[in-house]
Amino acid sequence: MKKVLIAYVSRTGKTEAMANYIAEGLRISGQDVDIKKISAIENEKGLTGYDGYVFGCPTYHKDMTGGMKQFLFKAEKAKLAGKVGGAFGSHTHSGESAPMIFDTMEHVFKMEMISLGPLNLTEGMVDSGEGLKAGQDYGKALGEQLG
């Protein structure tokens, strides 16, 4: 059993719901999961002790939130190179946040990212059965990659 941290920011509850769906998929695949809001992680030491990381943020004004940008600077200090990673986010129409986080994890942090790419759902899809399944499948795929 590997340990995975899902760290997210959510303003309307949609991205939080996605974090919980992904956690269910990881648990189904036999992994241990901690889910935390990024505001609860004070510094890079709060990111140690995990085998995998999944970061989530909604898109607002075609960008990630300022809090997520600051969180990524903390994560960079945690030396996550070689760790398994994924990214997710909800959006109303444009969806830039999750791909930006994914690219940062892959190219700046040098993490081993999930081959599915980022999980990006419209807010309307999050509360549907399709949204639940997409999140669980993403978590299962991350769990399988962790081995």
Backbone as CSV, one residue per row, in Angstrom:
resi,resn,N_x,N_y,N_z,CA_x,CA_y,CA_z,C_x,C_y,C_z
1,MET,0.847,-1.183,0.000,0.000,0.000,0.000,0.891,1.244,0.000
2,LYS,0.625,2.127,-0.942,1.364,3.379,-1.038,0.503,4.503,-0.460
3,LYS,1.164,5.587,-0.079,0.473,6.716,0.525,0.421,7.868,-0.477
4,VAL,-0.774,8.435,-0.651,-0.992,9.500,-1.633,-1.596,10.721,-0.950
5,LEU,-1.093,11.892,-1.320,-1.657,13.149,-0.850,-2.458,13.792,-1.974
6,ILE,-3.713,14.086,-1.678,-4.532,14.896,-2.576,-4.657,16.255,-1.916
7,ALA,-4.087,17.279,-2.547,-4.132,18.645,-2.023,-4.894,19.501,-3.021
8,TYR,-5.843,20.276,-2.511,-6.719,21.005,-3.433,-7.165,22.338,-2.838
9,VAL,-7.691,23.175,-3.700,-8.401,24.390,-3.318,-9.756,24.325,-4.017
10,SER,-10.793,24.774,-3.320,-12.146,24.726,-3.893,-12.949,25.891,-3.340
11,ARG,-13.589,26.627,-4.219,-14.412,27.760,-3.775,-15.883,27.403,-3.722
12,THR,-16.347,26.548,-4.615,-17.774,26.219,-4.677,-18.082,24.794,-4.226
13,GLY,-17.039,24.004,-3.943,-17.238,22.624,-3.538,-17.074,21.617,-4.668
14,LYS,-17.016,22.082,-5.899,-16.901,21.165,-7.043,-15.531,20.491,-7.079
15,THR,-14.472,21.253,-6.896,-13.129,20.670,-6.918,-12.918,19.772,-5.697
16,GLU,-13.516,20.133,-4.578,-13.466,19.273,-3.390,-14.155,17.942,-3.680
17,ALA,-15.292,17.978,-4.354,-15.988,16.738,-4.720,-15.087,15.878,-5.603
18,MET,-14.404,16.508,-6.555,-13.494,15.761,-7.422,-12.382,15.106,-6.610
19,ALA,-11.851,15.825,-5.612,-10.799,15.264,-4.751,-11.308,14.001,-4.067
20,ASN,-12.537,14.035,-3.597,-13.114,12.870,-2.927,-13.347,11.711,-3.889
21,TYR,-13.765,11.992,-5.117,-13.943,10.935,-6.117,-12.609,10.257,-6.427
22,ILE,-11.560,11.064,-6.611,-10.229,10.521,-6.911,-9.743,9.680,-5.729
23,ALA,-9.992,10.161,-4.510,-9.596,9.408,-3.315,-10.289,8.049,-3.274
24,GLU,-11.572,8.006,-3.636,-12.292,6.729,-3.659,-11.615,5.759,-4.631
25,GLY,-11.263,6.244,-5.811,-10.592,5.386,-6.786,-9.252,4.885,-6.290
26,LEU,-8.500,5.760,-5.629,-7.208,5.337,-5.063,-7.408,4.279,-3.980
27,ARG,-8.406,4.474,-3.142,-8.671,3.496,-2.074,-9.143,2.165,-2.650
28,ILE,-9.959,2.220,-3.698,-10.401,0.987,-4.369,-9.187,0.215,-4.894
29,SER,-8.174,0.947,-5.345,-6.967,0.292,-5.875,-5.992,-0.105,-4.767
30,GLY,-6.380,0.096,-3.520,-5.572,-0.381,-2.398,-4.581,0.612,-1.828
31,GLN,-4.743,1.884,-2.144,-3.800,2.890,-1.653,-4.362,3.626,-0.434
32,ASP,-3.448,4.172,0.354,-3.799,4.987,1.518,-3.805,6.448,1.072
33,VAL,-4.838,7.203,1.437,-5.006,8.565,0.921,-5.224,9.572,2.041
34,ASP,-4.525,10.702,1.947,-4.797,11.869,2.776,-5.331,12.952,1.851
35,ILE,-6.418,13.597,2.246,-6.977,14.705,1.477,-6.849,15.960,2.336
36,LYS,-6.222,16.995,1.762,-6.031,18.236,2.515,-6.276,19.442,1.615
37,LYS,-6.851,20.466,2.204,-6.913,21.749,1.514,-5.496,22.320,1.510
38,ILE,-5.152,23.013,0.433,-3.787,23.549,0.355,-3.507,24.520,1.503
39,SER,-4.517,25.186,2.004,-4.337,26.129,3.116,-3.906,25.431,4.410
40,ALA,-4.109,24.122,4.511,-3.730,23.367,5.700,-2.269,22.907,5.661
41,ILE,-1.594,23.128,4.534,-0.197,22.711,4.381,0.671,23.961,4.505
42,GLU,1.321,24.085,5.654,2.039,25.317,5.975,3.334,25.502,5.207
43,ASN,4.058,24.405,4.978,5.344,24.509,4.286,5.657,23.178,3.606
44,GLU,6.816,23.101,2.984,7.164,21.901,2.219,7.249,20.646,3.084
45,LYS,7.484,20.787,4.385,7.534,19.621,5.278,6.188,18.908,5.339
46,GLY,5.114,19.647,5.106,3.782,19.057,5.076,3.542,18.185,3.856
47,LEU,4.492,18.181,2.939,4.380,17.384,1.713,5.275,16.142,1.731
48,THR,5.967,15.889,2.831,6.875,14.748,2.888,6.140,13.480,3.325
49,GLY,6.705,12.341,2.953,6.178,11.055,3.397,5.151,10.422,2.480
50,TYR,4.998,10.939,1.272,4.020,10.396,0.328,4.714,9.804,-0.893
51,ASP,4.075,8.812,-1.480,4.573,8.178,-2.703,3.977,8.812,-3.952
52,GLY,2.813,9.434,-3.791,2.128,10.061,-4.914,1.427,11.331,-4.483
53,TYR,1.235,12.216,-5.459,0.637,13.520,-5.199,-0.361,13.859,-6.291
54,VAL,-1.520,14.374,-5.880,-2.535,14.820,-6.828,-2.969,16.209,-6.371
55,PHE,-2.788,17.196,-7.240,-3.107,18.575,-6.894,-4.292,19.048,-7.722
56,GLY,-5.235,19.743,-7.062,-6.430,20.191,-7.751,-6.779,21.639,-7.487
57,CYS,-7.293,22.285,-8.542,-7.662,23.692,-8.450,-8.673,24.026,-9.538
58,PRO,-9.693,24.807,-9.207,-10.617,25.254,-10.249,-9.973,26.328,-11.122
59,THR,-10.562,26.569,-12.263,-10.108,27.655,-13.133,-10.993,28.872,-12.889
60,TYR,-10.357,29.992,-12.608,-11.037,31.275,-12.475,-10.322,32.286,-13.353
61,HIS,-11.064,32.942,-14.210,-10.508,33.946,-15.112,-9.336,33.383,-15.925
62,LYS,-9.530,32.167,-16.438,-8.555,31.471,-17.280,-7.209,31.253,-16.585
63,ASP,-7.244,31.041,-15.279,-6.018,30.863,-14.512,-6.316,30.029,-13.265
64,MET,-5.249,29.550,-12.626,-5.404,28.905,-11.324,-5.488,30.006,-10.265
65,THR,-5.922,29.662,-9.081,-6.047,30.652,-8.011,-4.660,31.080,-7.525
66,GLY,-4.600,32.259,-6.917,-3.347,32.740,-6.348,-2.830,31.810,-5.269
67,GLY,-3.744,31.251,-4.484,-3.338,30.308,-3.443,-2.661,29.076,-4.007
68,MET,-3.147,28.564,-5.140,-2.520,27.400,-5.755,-1.132,27.767,-6.273
69,LYS,-0.977,28.948,-6.823,0.355,29.364,-7.293,1.349,29.366,-6.138
70,GLN,0.942,29.916,-4.983,1.815,29.927,-3.811,2.089,28.506,-3.315
71,PHE,1.063,27.671,-3.342,1.236,26.274,-2.926,2.264,25.564,-3.810
72,LEU,2.234,25.817,-5.111,3.185,25.163,-6.009,4.626,25.570,-5.705
73,PHE,4.836,26.795,-5.226,6.187,27.191,-4.808,6.629,26.369,-3.590
74,LYS,5.708,26.107,-2.654,6.013,25.230,-1.515,6.339,23.828,-2.004
75,ALA,5.518,23.334,-2.923,5.716,21.974,-3.425,7.052,21.833,-4.136
76,GLU,7.471,22.862,-4.836,8.755,22.803,-5.537,9.901,22.580,-4.549
77,LYS,9.810,23.175,-3.369,10.840,23.012,-2.333,10.850,21.604,-1.746
78,ALA,9.773,20.853,-1.921,9.639,19.520,-1.319,10.400,18.444,-2.096
79,LYS,10.964,18.790,-3.241,11.777,17.840,-4.033,10.972,16.585,-4.371
80,LEU,9.996,16.733,-5.250,9.088,15.645,-5.603,9.517,14.874,-6.856
81,ALA,10.696,15.123,-7.353,11.171,14.455,-8.574,11.054,12.933,-8.451
82,GLY,10.516,12.315,-9.494,10.375,10.865,-9.535,9.124,10.330,-8.868
83,LYS,8.398,11.159,-8.141,7.157,10.720,-7.495,6.029,10.680,-8.524
84,VAL,5.035,9.847,-8.287,3.872,9.743,-9.169,2.951,10.936,-8.912
85,GLY,2.406,11.493,-9.989,1.557,12.652,-9.820,0.392,12.728,-10.778
86,GLY,-0.574,13.555,-10.408,-1.721,13.850,-11.238,-2.262,15.210,-10.858
87,ALA,-3.123,15.757,-11.699,-3.710,17.067,-11.443,-5.167,17.057,-11.904
88,PHE,-5.974,17.886,-11.263,-7.397,17.922,-11.610,-7.963,19.298,-11.339
89,GLY,-9.105,19.554,-11.938,-9.772,20.812,-11.681,-11.140,20.872,-12.320
90,SER,-11.942,21.779,-11.812,-13.267,22.026,-12.374,-13.263,23.418,-12.998
91,HIS,-14.211,23.622,-13.905,-14.284,24.916,-14.574,-15.671,25.111,-15.158
92,THR,-15.993,26.345,-15.487,-17.270,26.614,-16.123,-17.153,26.587,-17.642
93,HIS,-16.056,27.138,-18.184,-15.973,27.205,-19.644,-14.582,27.044,-20.235
94,SER,-13.512,27.345,-19.511,-12.213,27.343,-20.184,-11.243,26.264,-19.704
95,GLY,-11.073,26.039,-18.431,-10.325,24.901,-17.912,-8.814,24.935,-18.007
96,GLU,-8.177,26.077,-17.841,-6.713,26.146,-17.949,-5.960,25.648,-16.716
97,SER,-6.566,25.679,-15.560,-5.867,25.405,-14.310,-5.238,24.009,-14.244
98,ALA,-6.035,22.966,-14.436,-5.511,21.599,-14.299,-4.337,21.323,-15.243
99,PRO,-4.402,21.695,-16.529,-3.240,21.469,-17.393,-1.998,22.253,-16.957
100,MET,-2.180,23.470,-16.428,-1.028,24.244,-15.956,-0.371,23.560,-14.755
101,ILE,-1.183,23.069,-13.832,-0.639,22.365,-12.662,0.075,21.095,-13.116
102,PHE,-0.563,20.341,-13.998,0.015,19.101,-14.517,1.382,19.373,-15.151
103,ASP,1.454,20.391,-16.010,2.713,20.727,-16.679,3.787,21.136,-15.680
104,THR,3.411,21.882,-14.660,4.372,22.282,-13.626,4.913,21.053,-12.906
105,MET,4.036,20.137,-12.553,4.464,18.921,-11.859,5.393,18.096,-12.736
106,GLU,5.073,18.008,-14.017,5.871,17.192,-14.941,7.196,17.849,-15.311
107,HIS,7.162,19.098,-15.706,8.350,19.724,-16.273,9.208,20.490,-15.271
108,VAL,8.610,21.060,-14.232,9.381,21.788,-13.230,9.785,20.853,-12.090
109,PHE,8.810,20.102,-11.564,9.098,19.208,-10.444,9.724,17.890,-10.884
110,LYS,9.625,17.551,-12.186,10.178,16.296,-12.750,9.524,15.058,-12.148
111,MET,8.209,15.114,-11.998,7.454,13.988,-11.461,7.062,13.030,-12.575
112,GLU,6.717,11.808,-12.191,6.229,10.781,-13.116,4.712,10.922,-13.184
113,MET,4.244,11.622,-14.169,2.822,11.963,-14.240,1.994,10.858,-14.889
114,ILE,0.748,10.790,-14.460,-0.197,9.812,-14.982,-0.370,10.019,-16.492
115,SER,-0.410,8.931,-17.225,-0.502,9.012,-18.689,-1.839,9.572,-19.171
116,LEU,-2.851,9.597,-18.309,-4.153,10.138,-18.692,-4.155,11.655,-18.841
117,GLY,-3.098,12.310,-18.367,-3.090,13.766,-18.369,-3.902,14.296,-17.203
118,PRO,-4.221,15.593,-17.207,-5.009,16.142,-16.110,-6.489,15.781,-16.243
119,LEU,-7.163,15.652,-15.110,-8.608,15.429,-15.108,-9.276,16.797,-15.015
120,ASN,-10.038,17.138,-16.034,-10.628,18.467,-16.153,-12.120,18.309,-16.425
121,LEU,-12.962,18.705,-15.466,-14.410,18.550,-15.616,-15.125,19.892,-15.521
122,THR,-16.163,20.052,-16.318,-17.009,21.230,-16.155,-17.760,21.094,-14.832
123,GLU,-18.107,22.218,-14.249,-18.817,22.174,-12.965,-20.107,21.382,-13.065
124,GLY,-20.800,21.482,-14.183,-22.035,20.739,-14.360,-21.842,19.238,-14.386
125,MET,-20.684,18.787,-14.836,-20.412,17.352,-14.922,-19.990,16.767,-13.575
126,VAL,-19.409,17.593,-12.708,-18.875,17.092,-11.438,-19.919,16.316,-10.643
127,ASP,-21.129,16.828,-10.541,-22.163,16.197,-9.715,-22.921,15.083,-10.426
128,SER,-22.515,14.741,-11.633,-23.198,13.683,-12.377,-22.528,12.335,-12.122
129,GLY,-23.212,11.282,-12.503,-22.609,9.951,-12.416,-21.366,9.854,-13.276
130,GLU,-21.363,10.548,-14.388,-20.193,10.559,-15.272,-18.991,11.220,-14.590
131,GLY,-19.247,12.297,-13.844,-18.175,12.967,-13.111,-17.608,12.091,-12.009
132,LEU,-18.486,11.433,-11.281,-18.063,10.501,-10.233,-17.197,9.403,-10.825
133,LYS,-17.644,8.796,-11.913,-16.889,7.714,-12.555,-15.540,8.212,-13.073
134,ALA,-15.515,9.409,-13.661,-14.255,9.958,-14.179,-13.244,10.134,-13.046
135,GLY,-13.706,10.653,-11.911,-12.810,10.830,-10.771,-12.319,9.509,-10.210
136,GLN,-13.229,8.565,-10.042,-12.826,7.246,-9.533,-11.859,6.559,-10.488
137,ASP,-12.128,6.639,-11.786,-11.231,6.018,-12.773,-9.849,6.662,-12.741
138,TYR,-9.809,7.965,-12.563,-8.524,8.668,-12.478,-7.753,8.179,-11.243
139,GLY,-8.444,8.071,-10.127,-7.815,7.560,-8.906,-7.332,6.124,-9.060
140,LYS,-8.138,5.276,-9.690,-7.732,3.891,-9.919,-6.489,3.824,-10.792
141,ALA,-6.443,4.642,-11.836,-5.278,4.646,-12.733,-4.026,5.119,-11.995
142,LEU,-4.172,6.116,-11.129,-3.031,6.551,-10.322,-2.589,5.422,-9.379
143,GLY,-3.563,4.750,-8.785,-3.247,3.632,-7.888,-2.500,2.528,-8.602
144,GLU,-2.916,2.216,-9.827,-2.231,1.184,-10.607,-0.807,1.621,-10.949
145,GLN,-0.614,2.897,-11.262,0.725,3.375,-11.580,1.631,3.301,-10.355
146,LEU,1.072,3.498,-9.179,1.865,3.394,-7.955,2.274,1.954,-7.669
147,GLY,1.489,1.014,-8.178,1.814,-0.406,-8.020,1.405,-1.006,-6.717
